[in-house]
């Protein structure tokens, strides 16, 4: 048979991003807003019941960063909406916080008129650098960790408004995939969605072989082996751990979509089953329940095409959504977008008063 490899259409940004990770710090940052009131930053641990027993050995007690609005400490009876913000591949919550320049951008948004809300950044980094926010015995059920464990913890330990209409979900890149996936499946938990430059929306296909990468992937047996792989190859391991887990295939407990240079249709089918553009039709009823949905992507981002397809799919079913293609690359404007678009969006779309729908 002809040698093939998996062509990661939804992760085409991986090589470019991987080769210039330093460029992520060049994100356009809004100027500091004078006299902006400080938010309170808390670093906590949230136990992931949904992650218990994962075969990869990923941490079950996860780091979470919580940003409490200026008024939180003053009015001890007031409750607040919550925005859950999901980071991208190869980074965790801490680096995501640096990339979107929080708390500065949160404080700036409040100072410029956004209503006060709680912002939560959970960490979902795994052995192969990303959970894909999916459900897998290998990585653990990160989909449920976000939609249940983290939400339940926040509602129990903070003065939240414990109603779906007061919860927002946003993510960038892999986090944008997570916001799409989790948003479609858990409209009973969240009331508004903001999807930033989402990766991984399309089903995978087979493309030309890259023998060195294929061999390196098949040879990887330990965390140290994974850490030595190029960015793109490691992203394939993360995808396999999330979408084609195999509890009978130690030590990594996953099935690769290529074996001995030949594509494996049964594995590609599992990956396709995790592509939002493939399963969106099953969740139209859920998507109709959202108060607001927004998507954005840079005009120089390789993910622009699939983001447009997601917008078109929503339009096809008459589901109201906004879609903006702005000047920029995959990471060039993420901090500015967070302050001046994401926060104002949730300020308008979330429920801030008891009984609103």
C-alpha positions as CSV (number, residue, x, y, z in Angstrom):
1,X,0.0,0.0,0.0
2,X,1.0,3.6,-0.6
3,X,2.6,5.2,2.5
4,X,0.4,7.9,4.0
5,X,0.3,10.1,7.1
6,X,-2.5,12.0,8.8
7,X,-2.9,15.5,7.4
8,X,-4.0,17.6,10.3
9,X,-6.2,20.1,8.5
10,X,-7.5,21.5,11.7
11,X,-4.0,21.8,13.2
12,X,-2.3,23.4,10.2
13,X,-1.3,26.2,12.3
14,X,0.8,23.9,14.5
15,X,4.0,24.0,12.5
16,X,3.9,27.8,12.1
17,X,3.0,28.4,15.7
18,X,5.5,25.8,16.9
19,X,8.4,27.4,15.0
20,X,7.6,30.8,16.4
21,X,6.3,30.3,19.9
22,X,8.1,33.4,20.9
23,X,5.8,35.4,18.6
24,X,3.0,34.7,21.0
25,X,4.4,37.3,23.4
26,X,4.1,39.9,20.6
27,X,0.3,39.9,20.9
28,X,-1.2,43.4,20.5
29,X,-1.8,44.6,24.1
30,X,-4.3,47.4,24.8
31,X,-2.8,50.3,26.7
32,X,-3.3,50.3,30.5
33,X,-6.5,52.1,31.4
34,X,-5.7,54.9,33.9
35,X,-7.3,54.4,37.3
36,X,-8.6,51.0,36.4
37,X,-9.6,49.2,39.6
38,X,-7.6,46.1,40.4
39,X,-9.2,42.6,40.4
40,X,-8.3,39.9,42.9
41,X,-6.3,37.0,41.5
42,X,-6.6,33.6,43.3
43,X,-4.6,30.5,42.3
44,X,-6.5,27.4,43.4
45,X,-6.6,23.7,42.9
46,X,-9.8,22.0,41.6
47,X,-10.2,18.2,42.0
48,X,-11.2,16.6,38.7
49,X,-13.4,13.7,39.5
50,X,-13.8,13.2,35.8
51,X,-10.1,12.8,35.4
52,X,-9.6,10.1,38.1
53,X,-8.0,6.9,36.8
54,X,-6.8,8.3,33.5
55,X,-4.2,6.0,32.0
56,X,-1.8,8.8,31.1
57,X,-1.1,9.7,34.7
58,X,-2.2,13.3,34.1
59,X,-2.8,15.4,37.3
60,X,-6.3,15.0,38.7
61,X,-6.0,18.1,40.9
62,X,-5.7,20.9,38.4
63,X,-4.4,24.5,38.7
64,X,-7.1,27.1,38.1
65,X,-6.7,30.9,38.1
66,X,-9.7,32.9,39.3
67,X,-10.1,36.6,38.7
68,X,-12.6,38.3,41.1
69,X,-14.0,41.7,40.0
70,X,-13.3,44.9,42.1
71,X,-16.7,44.8,43.8
72,X,-16.5,41.2,44.9
73,X,-14.8,42.0,48.3
74,X,-17.0,45.0,49.0
75,X,-20.6,43.7,48.7
76,X,-20.6,40.3,50.5
77,X,-24.2,39.5,49.2
78,X,-23.8,40.2,45.5
79,X,-23.5,37.3,43.1
80,X,-21.7,37.4,39.8
81,X,-21.8,35.7,36.4
82,X,-18.8,33.6,35.5
83,X,-16.8,33.3,32.3
84,X,-14.7,30.2,31.8
85,X,-11.8,30.8,29.4
86,X,-10.0,27.8,27.8
87,X,-6.3,27.9,26.7
88,X,-4.8,26.6,23.5
89,X,-2.5,23.7,22.7
90,X,1.1,23.5,24.1
91,X,0.3,26.0,26.9
92,X,-1.4,25.8,30.2
93,X,-3.6,28.3,32.2
94,X,-0.6,30.3,33.4
95,X,0.8,31.0,29.9
96,X,-2.7,31.6,28.6
97,X,-3.0,34.3,31.3
98,X,0.2,35.9,30.1
99,X,-0.9,35.7,26.4
100,X,-4.2,37.5,27.1
101,X,-2.5,39.8,29.6
102,X,-4.8,39.3,32.5
103,X,-5.5,40.8,34.9
104,X,-4.7,44.0,32.9
105,X,-7.2,43.3,30.1
106,X,-9.9,42.3,32.5
107,X,-9.4,45.5,34.6
108,X,-9.3,47.5,31.4
109,X,-12.6,46.0,30.2
110,X,-14.3,46.8,33.5
111,X,-13.0,50.3,33.5
112,X,-14.3,50.9,30.0
113,X,-17.8,49.8,30.8
114,X,-18.0,46.0,30.9
115,X,-20.1,44.8,33.8
116,X,-18.3,43.0,36.6
117,X,-18.0,39.2,36.3
118,X,-15.7,36.5,37.5
119,X,-13.2,35.1,35.0
120,X,-11.9,31.5,35.4
121,X,-8.8,30.0,33.6
122,X,-8.6,26.2,34.2
123,X,-5.4,24.4,33.2
124,X,-5.9,21.4,30.8
125,X,-2.4,20.7,29.8
126,X,-1.5,17.0,29.6
127,X,1.4,14.6,29.0
128,X,1.4,15.4,25.3
129,X,0.7,19.1,25.8
130,X,-3.1,19.3,25.4
131,X,-6.3,17.5,26.4
132,X,-8.3,18.6,23.3
133,X,-11.0,19.1,26.0
134,X,-12.3,15.7,25.0
135,X,-13.5,12.5,26.8
136,X,-10.9,9.7,26.9
137,X,-9.9,7.0,29.3
138,X,-6.3,7.8,28.4
139,X,-6.3,11.5,29.3
140,X,-9.4,11.6,31.5
141,X,-12.7,13.3,30.7
142,X,-11.7,16.9,30.3
143,X,-15.0,17.7,28.7
144,X,-16.8,16.9,31.9
145,X,-14.0,18.4,34.0
146,X,-14.7,21.8,32.5
147,X,-18.5,21.5,32.2
148,X,-19.1,19.9,35.6
149,X,-16.1,19.7,38.0
150,X,-14.8,23.3,37.6
151,X,-18.3,24.8,37.4
152,X,-19.5,22.9,40.5
153,X,-16.4,24.0,42.4
154,X,-16.9,27.7,41.5
155,X,-20.6,27.5,42.4
156,X,-19.8,26.0,45.8
157,X,-16.8,28.1,46.8
158,X,-17.6,31.5,45.3
159,X,-20.6,33.9,45.1
160,X,-21.6,32.9,41.5
161,X,-24.9,33.2,39.9
162,X,-25.5,29.4,39.5
163,X,-27.6,29.5,36.4
164,X,-26.6,28.6,32.8
165,X,-27.7,32.1,31.6
166,X,-25.0,33.6,33.9
167,X,-22.2,31.3,32.6
168,X,-20.1,32.1,29.5
169,X,-17.6,29.8,27.8
170,X,-14.7,31.2,25.6
171,X,-11.6,29.6,24.2
172,X,-8.8,30.2,21.7
173,X,-7.3,27.7,19.2
174,X,-7.5,24.3,21.0
175,X,-9.6,26.2,23.5
176,X,-11.8,27.4,20.7
177,X,-12.3,23.8,19.7
178,X,-13.1,23.1,23.4
179,X,-15.6,25.9,23.5
180,X,-17.2,24.6,20.3
181,X,-17.3,21.0,21.5
182,X,-18.4,21.6,25.1
183,X,-20.7,24.4,24.0
184,X,-22.6,22.1,21.6
185,X,-22.9,19.3,24.1
186,X,-23.6,21.2,27.3
187,X,-26.1,24.0,26.6
188,X,-27.6,23.0,30.0
189,X,-24.5,24.5,31.7
190,X,-23.6,27.6,29.6
191,X,-25.7,30.4,28.2
192,X,-23.3,32.3,25.9
193,X,-20.3,31.2,23.7
194,X,-17.4,33.1,22.3
195,X,-15.2,31.0,19.9
196,X,-11.7,32.4,19.1
197,X,-9.7,31.0,16.1
198,X,-10.9,27.4,16.7
199,X,-8.7,24.6,15.6
200,X,-9.6,21.0,14.8
201,X,-13.1,21.6,13.4
202,X,-12.8,19.4,10.3
203,X,-12.5,15.6,9.9
204,X,-9.0,14.4,9.3
205,X,-7.9,13.0,6.0
206,X,-4.8,11.1,4.7
207,X,-2.0,13.0,2.9
208,X,1.6,12.4,1.7
209,X,3.9,10.4,4.0
210,X,6.5,11.9,6.2
211,X,8.5,8.8,7.1
212,X,10.7,10.4,9.8
213,X,7.7,11.8,11.7
214,X,5.8,8.6,11.3
215,X,8.7,6.6,12.7
216,X,9.3,9.0,15.6
217,X,5.6,8.8,16.6
218,X,5.6,5.0,16.5
219,X,8.8,4.9,18.5
220,X,7.6,7.2,21.2
221,X,7.1,5.1,24.4
222,X,7.8,7.5,27.3
223,X,7.0,11.1,28.4
224,X,10.6,11.9,27.6
225,X,10.1,10.6,24.1
226,X,7.0,12.7,23.6
227,X,8.8,15.8,24.9
228,X,11.5,15.5,22.3
229,X,9.1,15.3,19.4
230,X,8.5,18.3,17.1
231,X,5.5,20.4,17.8
232,X,3.3,19.0,15.0
233,X,4.2,15.4,15.9
234,X,3.4,15.9,19.5
235,X,0.1,17.4,18.6
236,X,-0.7,14.2,16.8
237,X,0.0,12.2,20.0
238,X,-2.3,14.6,21.9
239,X,-5.0,14.1,19.3
240,X,-4.6,10.3,19.5
241,X,-4.7,10.2,23.3
242,X,-7.9,12.2,23.1
243,X,-9.7,10.7,20.2
244,X,-8.4,7.2,19.7
245,X,-7.5,5.9,23.2
246,X,-6.7,2.3,23.6
247,X,-6.6,0.8,27.1
248,X,-5.0,-2.3,25.7
249,X,-2.1,-0.6,24.1
250,X,0.5,0.5,26.7
251,X,2.6,2.4,27.5
252,X,0.9,5.5,25.8
253,X,-2.6,3.9,25.6
254,X,-3.5,5.3,22.2
255,X,-3.8,4.2,18.5
256,X,-2.0,6.3,15.9
257,X,-3.8,6.9,12.6
258,X,-0.8,5.6,10.7
259,X,1.0,2.2,11.4
260,X,3.9,0.9,9.4
261,X,3.4,3.7,6.9
262,X,-0.2,2.8,6.2
263,X,-3.3,4.8,7.1
264,X,-5.7,3.1,9.5
265,X,-9.3,4.0,8.4
266,X,-10.8,2.8,11.7
267,X,-8.7,5.3,13.7
268,X,-9.4,8.1,11.2
269,X,-13.1,7.4,11.6
270,X,-12.7,7.9,15.4
271,X,-10.9,11.3,14.8
272,X,-13.6,12.3,12.3
273,X,-16.3,11.5,15.0
274,X,-14.7,14.2,17.1
275,X,-14.8,17.0,14.5
276,X,-17.4,19.6,15.3
277,X,-18.2,20.2,11.6
278,X,-19.0,16.5,11.4
279,X,-21.3,16.3,14.5
280,X,-22.8,19.8,14.6
281,X,-26.1,18.6,13.0
282,X,-26.7,16.4,16.1
283,X,-26.7,19.4,18.5
284,X,-28.7,22.0,16.7
285,X,-31.4,21.9,19.4
286,X,-28.7,22.6,22.0
287,X,-27.2,25.5,20.0
288,X,-30.6,27.1,19.7
289,X,-30.7,27.5,23.5
290,X,-27.8,30.0,23.5
291,X,-28.5,33.6,24.2
292,X,-25.6,34.6,22.0
293,X,-22.8,33.0,20.0
294,X,-19.7,34.9,18.6
295,X,-16.8,33.7,16.5
296,X,-13.7,35.5,15.3
297,X,-10.5,34.7,13.5
298,X,-7.5,36.6,12.0
299,X,-7.5,37.2,8.2
300,X,-3.9,35.7,8.1
301,X,-4.8,32.7,10.3
302,X,-4.8,29.3,8.5
303,X,-7.8,28.4,10.6
304,X,-9.9,31.1,8.9
305,X,-11.6,28.7,6.4
306,X,-12.9,26.3,9.0
307,X,-14.1,29.1,11.2
308,X,-16.1,30.4,8.3
309,X,-17.6,26.9,7.8
310,X,-18.7,26.8,11.4
311,X,-20.3,30.2,10.9
312,X,-22.0,29.0,7.7
313,X,-23.3,25.9,9.5
314,X,-24.9,28.0,12.2
315,X,-26.4,30.3,9.5
316,X,-27.8,27.3,7.7
317,X,-29.9,26.4,10.7
318,X,-30.9,30.0,11.4
319,X,-28.9,30.1,14.6
320,X,-28.0,33.7,15.4
321,X,-24.2,34.3,15.6
322,X,-21.7,37.0,14.9
323,X,-18.6,36.3,12.9
324,X,-15.6,38.7,12.5
325,X,-12.5,38.3,10.4
326,X,-10.1,40.8,11.8
327,X,-6.6,41.9,10.6
328,X,-4.1,39.6,12.2
329,X,-2.5,36.2,12.6
330,X,-3.4,33.3,14.9
331,X,-2.0,35.0,18.0
332,X,-1.3,38.7,17.1
333,X,-4.5,40.2,18.6
334,X,-5.6,37.8,21.2
335,X,-5.1,40.1,24.2
336,X,-6.8,43.0,22.5
337,X,-9.7,40.8,21.4
338,X,-10.1,39.5,25.0
339,X,-10.4,43.0,26.5
340,X,-12.3,44.8,23.7
341,X,-14.4,42.1,22.3
342,X,-14.7,39.0,24.5
343,X,-15.4,40.8,27.8
344,X,-17.9,43.3,26.3
345,X,-19.7,40.4,24.5
346,X,-20.3,38.6,27.8
347,X,-21.2,41.9,29.5
348,X,-24.1,42.2,27.1
349,X,-25.0,38.5,26.7
350,X,-24.8,37.1,30.2
351,X,-27.6,37.4,32.8
352,X,-26.6,39.8,35.6
353,X,-30.0,40.0,37.3
354,X,-32.1,37.3,39.0
355,X,-34.8,35.9,36.8
356,X,-33.6,37.1,33.4
357,X,-33.8,34.8,30.4
